[in-house]
Amino acid sequence: MGTHDKARSAKVRPLALVAALLAASALAGAFGPATAHAAELPKLVAKDGRHALMVDGAPFLMLGVQANNAANYPSQLPKVWPAVKAMHANTLEIPVAWEQVEPVEGQFDFSFVDVLIKQARDNDVKLVLLWFGTWKNNGPQYAPEWVKLDDKRFPRVINAKGEVKNSLSPMFRSTLEADKKAFVALMRHLKTADPDHTVIMVQPENEVGTYSAVRDFSPTAQKVFNGPVPADLVKALGKRPGTWSQVFGKDADEFFHAWHIGRFVDEIAAAGKRELALPMYVNAALRDPFNDQDPFTYSSGGPTWNVLDVWKAAAPSIDALAPDIYMRESANVRKTLEQYARPDNALFVPEIGSDKGYARHVYDVLGHQGIGFAPFGLDYTGYSNYPLGAKQVDAQTLENFGVHYRLLAPMAREWARLSFESKVWGAGEADDRKAETLKLGERWTATLSYGEWQFGSIEAPWMSKAEKQPHREVPDGGALIAQLSPNEFLITGYRARVTFGSARGERFMVSRVEEGHFENGKWVFDRLWNGDQVDYGLNLTTLPQVLKVKLATY
């Protein structure tokens, strides 16, 4: 019943309306249909080291897509929504640029934001707004001209050689106050323009840090660098007081830059949250996840894995530090997920490459209890960031991700709840394509293998002459497992075989396998698997299949 219908009913059946309101009130605080919490503010919550993005009062799994940088104009949105729909995404990440909303200092224009919110509602899609302000990939390109062309008022970073770099320095209040004023105006506008919270998260700035300079060496910055490390950071890292060089040695320059960028972003986020307290995250341009690397060679000062603790101390208003993944090697992707999936940090991958090889990593992310996943640049606006992503964005490129989203979308709420309340595991097919075994607690294991037909095993001699599975040029399989009870699991995946085992060497059997689906948060039984369907493991194909599996000893 719509709002106007309810109003008319109140005139005729006031007691019925009161009863309905009381019933709705009784649902408050419980996980249930989104309509019971339509105006509840999104938030990131943590419990026992697990995290959930709460949207409309319940855990939400973000099956996202990020639009290209120049998609942030009304003329481009008709080229965005068809891609979102084709992928079965439930969330669009899209920029809002400082130059767009404040082209003249003190004069704000949020017309694009209003169009965006209306169209997102019409398409039943949530939004994540990306604030391109002082920094976008190190530079001020998206700041208004009155900012980026005024070096005197808004100074840039000076490197150790005395060279002026493109990146704006975090050391000057003039820059911070100007950016903060615009961001606060945006959040204040959202408070009135988006009462239903179509916007569920905000990213202040974009891939902060500085390339080709480990920090700002301007006289203003150098004076602060020669002074004491702030007491809050000393305490957070368990260090002894002293100057930056005394406390951090060879890491002093990078830690200094990370602290001051973190403080800059935190002040902007905190001011915005005072207007509308939406969850906020900062995305990271990454460094090598395994090896030390000269900070001159990556975006120094951003929330790379080696300075996460510095950022946590510097930016308490930031709800998550999130990796942007453009490394193709599965080992590098998995190591990065391990580094960012922390008890004090919700794992969220707001950007990942757009070609087929990246799609399998949705299973790695969700297996690490990730709250969301979004490939970059998948729209029809005509841009491709190859070689970081796909050579071209076409229907097949979208379908490379859509096959996984189509599987996960009907159970997205249920998976998000299980990830927050229970134990989950998962993996995408590794580069070596070898089988791997996941330990499911103390009693059970699950081996994930790929390239198998549904019948037989490719390792059996009698299968040696069987054809290889087609379309396996790029690893694309993966599986997810969630624990429902000590001996019961929910599994799903794509082009993967799941074979359960006993961690204790007990004699056991797969006693029941239900195939089903979720409707309105409820499990709906479709059929039992048995015989051929279970004799050679549980084979997840290209069909969207979800299974409930019960294990038992005998």
N, C-alpha and C positions, 0 to 999 in steps of 0.2 A: 504494500500500500504506500503510495507517495505521500509527501508532506501535505499537499492540499487535500487529499482524500482523508487523511487523519484529522485535519482541522474540521472538515465537514462532519466526520463521524462524532467528533467531540460534542457538537451541538445536539446530536440525536441520541448518542449512547455514551454519556459522560462516564457512567460507571464502568462500561466496558473498556474505555480508554484508560481509566485509572488502573484497572486490573492489568491491562497490557503493559503499562509503564512499570508497575510493580514486578511483573514477570521479567521484564527486560533488566530491571535493577538487580534481580536475583542472579542474573548471569554475569554481572560485573565481576572482574577479577579472575574469571575462569577462561580457559582456552575454549573458544567456541566460534560460531559463525562470525565473520567480519562485521556483519550488520549490527551486532550487539555492541560494537565498539567504534562506530563510524567516525567519531570525532576525537578518539584517543590519540595523543601525541606519540609518534614513533620514538623508540628509544633502543639503545643497546644495553643489554643486561648481561650479567655474569653470575654463574653459580657453580661452585666446585671446579673452577678452572674451565668451564664450558661457557659458551656465549650464544646469545640469540639476538637477532634484530626483531624487535616487537613492532608489528604493524597492525593497526586495528585491533590491538590487544592480544595478539597471538604471534608466536614465532613465524618468521617469514623467510623463505629461501629466495634470494634474488637471482633469477635467471635473466641476466642483464645483457645489454648490448650498448656500447658507447658509440655515439655518432661521431663523424669526422669534425674536426675543429671548426670548419667554416659552415657547419650545418645549423648554426644558431641564428637563423633568420626565418621569418614566416614563409618566405618564398621557397625555402628548402624543406620544410616539414613534410610536404606531400611526397618527397623522395625518401623520407625517413620511415614513416609509419608502415608502408608496405614491407619494408625489410624487417621491422620489428615483428610484424604479424607472421611473416614467412618463417621466422626463427622460433616462433612460439615463446618469445621473451615476455617476461612480465614487468620489466623495468628498463627504462631508457636513461642512460647517462648522457647529458648534453651540456655544453658550455653556456655560461652567461658571462659575457666579457665586460670588464670595467669600462672600456672605451664605448661600449654599446649602451650602457645605462647612464653614464655621466660624461657625454662628449664635451659638455661645457661645465666647468667647475661649479658645483652647487645646483645644477639643473639635471634632474633625474627623469629617465624615461624607461618605464617598465612594461611597455606595450608588448614586447616580444615575450616576456615572462607570462603575461596574461593570456596571449594566444597559445603559448605552449601548454599551460595548465589546462585550458579548456579542451584542447585537442587530445591531450593525454587522458583526460576523463572520458572523452568521447570514444577513445580507443581502449579504455579499461586497462591502462598502463600506468605504473608508478614512475616517478621521476627521481633522479639524483642530479642535482645541479652542481656544475663544476665552475667555481668562481675563478676566472682567469684575471688576476689582478696584478700585483707587484711582480709575481713570477709565473711564467708559463714555460716549462722546460728551461729554466735558468734565466730567461730574458723577459723584458717588459713589453713585448710586442702587443699585448692586449690591454696595456694601460692606455689611457687617453693621451693624445698628443701633448696636452698641456702638462702631462707628467713626464712622458718618456723623452721629450725634447728639452727639458729644463734640468740640466745636470747640476746647476748651482743649488736649486731648491731640493732636488731629488738625486743625490749623488750616487754614482755607480761604484762598484768594487774596483779597487786598485790592487793589482797583484804585487808579488814581491819584487818584480823588476820595475815597478812604478808605472806599468801600463794600465790604462783605463779599460776595463772590460764592459761587456754589454749588461751584465747582471747588476740590478740595483742593490745597494748595500742595505743590510738589515740594521745598520748602526744609527740611523737617523730618524728622529721622531717625526719629521716633516712627511716622510714617505709613509710611515706607519699610520699617522693620523688621517692622511688623505685616503688611503686604502680602507682603513677602518670605517671612516664616515660613509663611504659608498657601500660597503658590505652591510653595515648596520641598516642603511636605508633599504637594501634588498630584503633583509630578514624582516624588517618592519612591514614592508609591502606584502611579503608572503603571509604574514600573520593575518592580514585582512583578506587577501586575494585567494588564499587556499585554506579555508576553514576545515575541509575534509582531509587535508594532509595527503594530497596527491604526491607532493614532494616528501620523500621519506628520509633522505640524507642530503648533506651538502659537503662538498669538498672545497675548503678554503685554499686558494692558490693551486698550482699544478706543478708537480715535479720540481720542488724548490731545490736550491743549491746553486753552485757556480761551477762551470766548466773552465778549465785552464787557469784556475786560481784556487788555492786551497782555502783562502779566506781573504777578507778585506785587510789590506795593509795601509790604509789611509791613516793620516795623523790621528784622527778621531778614534779609529779602531785600535791603533797601536797603543794609545794611551790606556784604553780599557784592557788590552791584552797584557800589558805590563803590570796591571793591578791584580788584586786577589780574585781567585775563583769564587763565585757566589756561594754563600753558605748552604743554600738549598741543594746545589749540585754536589758539593763536597759531602754533605750528609747522605744524599741519595746513593752515591757511589761508594760510600765508606772510605773516603780518602782523608788525608791530613790537609789542613789548610795551607795555602801558599799561592804563588802566582800560577798562571796557566802553564808555564814551562816547568815549574817546580812540581806541580801536581801530575801533569800528564805527559811530560817528556816529549818523545817524538810525535805523539798524537795531539799535542797541545793545539796546533793550528786548526786541525779538522774539528776537534771537540769544541773549540772556541766558536767556530763558524756554525756548527750544528746547534749549539746552545742559543746563540743569538737569533738564528733563523727560527728555531723552535719557540723562543719567547715572543718574537714578532708575530708568528702565526697564531700562537696561543692567545695573545691579546685581542687579535681580530676575531677569533672564534668565540672567545668569552663575551665580547661585546655583542656579537651577533646572537648568541644564545640568550642574552638578557632580553632580546626582543622575541625570539622564538627558539626554544631549546631543542632543535632537531639534532640528531646524531651527526657528528662531523668527523671526517677522516682526512689524513694527509697521504698522498700517494708518493711512491719512491721510485726514482730512476736508480736501477740497481748497480752494484759492483759485483765482482766475481764472488760467488757464494762459498767457494772453497779456499781461495788463496788471498794473501795480502796483496794489495794493489796500491800503487801510487795515487793518492787522492787527487793529484793533478790530472789524472786520466779519466775521471768520472765526475759526477755532479757532487762535489764536496759540500757538506753541510746539510744535505737532505737526509731523510731517515733511512740510510743504508743499514745493513744488519749490524755493523760494528759500532754504530752510535745509537742503537735503539734505546739503551738505558739513559743516555743523555737526553734524547727526545722525550722519553717518558717523564723525566724530571722537569724538562723545560716547558712541556705543553700538556698540562693536566686537563685542559678543556677539549683536547682532541681524543675522540673515543677509540680510534684505531689508526695504526700505521700500516699502510697497505702496499704490497709490492706490485709494480707494473712489470709483467714478465714478457720479455722478448728474446729469451734464450731458448734455442731449439732443443738442446740436449735434455733428455728426461731426467738425468741425474742432477743437473743444475736446477731444474724446476722443482724437483722433490726436496733438494737441500734448501732452496729458498722458502718453500712452504714450511719446513721444519723450523727455520729461523724466525718466521713471522707468526706462527701459530703458538702463542705463549699463553699461559694462564692469565697474564695481564694484558693480552692483546688479541682481540677477535681477528681471525683470519678472514681476509676479504681480498679478492683479486679483481680490482676495478678495471684493469687493462691486461689483456693478453693478446698475442699475435692472432691474426685473422685467417691464416691458412690451415689446411686440414690437420697438420701435425700437432697443432695446439689444442684441438677440440677434445682429445682424450683426457686432457688434464683436468677437466671438470670432475672426473672421478677421484683424482688425487686431492683436489681442493676439498671436495665434500667428505672424502675419507679422513681428512684432517680437521673435520668439524667446521669447515668454512661456511660463512654466512652468505656468500655470494660470489659470482663469477661473471665476467663480461669481456668478450672479445672487442677489440678496438676497430672502429672505422667501417662497420658493416652497415652501409646505407647505399642509396643509389645517387649520391651527390657527385659522383664521378672522380673520387680520389682513392688511391691505393698507396699504402706506405711500404710496398715491396722495396728491399728484401726483408724488412722486419715482418711483413705479413704477406697476404695473398697478392699475386700479380695483378689480379683484377677481382672486382666484387661483382659477382653474378649470382644467378639462382643456385648454382651448385655450391658456391662458396658459402652462401647462407645455409644451405641444406647440410653442409658438413657439421655445423653446430646444431641445426634444427633437429636432426635425428635424436640428439641427446636431450634437448629441451622438450621435445614432444613426449619423450619417455618420462621425464621428471615433472613436467608441469602439472599433471593431474594429482600427483602425490607431493607437491612442493611443500604445502603446509605440514603434512604429516611427517615428511622427512625433517623439516626444520624443528618440529617438536621432538622427534626422536633424537636428533643430533644434540639438542639442548638437555634432554632429560635422561638419555640412555647412552649406550656405547655404540659408536659407528666406526666402520672401517671402509677402505676403498682404495683403488689404484687404477691408474690408466696403464695401458700396455707400454712397457719400457722399450727403449730403442733396440735392445738386444732381443726383444720379443720372447724372452725366456719366461717360463712359468715362475711364479713366486708364491710363497705361502705366508698367509697372514695368521697371526695368533689371536684367536677370539677368546680372550680371557685365559683361565687356567685349564679349561677342559677341552676346548675344541679348536680346530684349525680349519682354514679354508685355503685351498690352492687355486689360484687363478691362472688359467692357461689360454692360449690364443691360437688361431689357425686350425682348430679342430672342426671336423664335421660333427653332426649331432650323434652319429653312430660310430662306435669304434674309437681307437686312439691312434694318432699319427706315429706313435712310438712302437706300435705293434708290428711285428714282421709282416703279418698278412695285409697290413694297410700300406705297405711300401710302394705299391703300384697305383694307389689312389691319387687322383688329381689333387693338386694343392687348392686351397680355397682361393677364389678369384678376388680381385680388387684389394690386394693386400700390399700394394706398393708402399703405402704409408701406414705406420701403426695407428690404429684407430679404435681399439677395443678398450673395455674397462668394466669394472663392476663395483657395486656398493652393497654393503651388508650392515644391517642395524639389528641390535639385540632386542628382542621383544620380551624374553624371559630367559632363565638360565640355559634352556635347551631349545629355544625357538628363535628363529631369525627371519628378517625380511631381506630379500635380495632382489636386485635388479641390475641391469647392465646392458652392454651392447657388444656383440661378437666376442663373447668370452665364455669359457667353461669354468664353473665353480664346483670344486670337489671337496667335500667336507672330510675331516679326519679327526681322530682322537689324539689330543696332546698327551694323554696319559697311557696310550697304548691299549685302551679298553676296546672290547668287542662292541661294536655299535652298528646301527643302521639308520638310514634316513626313513623315518617311520611314516611321514606324511608330507606331501608337497602340494600346496594349494596354489593355483594360479587365480589371481583376482585383480581387482582395481579399487581405487578409492573414489567415493562419491560423498561430497560434503563432509569429509573427514572420517567417513565410515568405510570399513573394509567390506567389499562386496565379492563373495565367492563366485568364481566362474566355472572351474573344473579342477579335478585332481590330476596330477602327473603321476604316472607309474609305468612299469615295464620299460619299453624303449626310451621313454622320456627321462628316466633316471638311472638306467643301467650304466651309462658312461658319463657320470656327473650331470650337473644341471647346465644345459647349454642355452645360453642367452643369445639370441640371433639379432637380426635387424628389426624384428617386430618389437613393439613396446610391451614387454612382459614384466610383471611383478609377481614374486613368489613369496609365500609363507612356508618356511621349512621347519619341521620338527625333528629333532634328533633323539635317539633313545639307545640305551644299552640293553643287551639281552644275554 
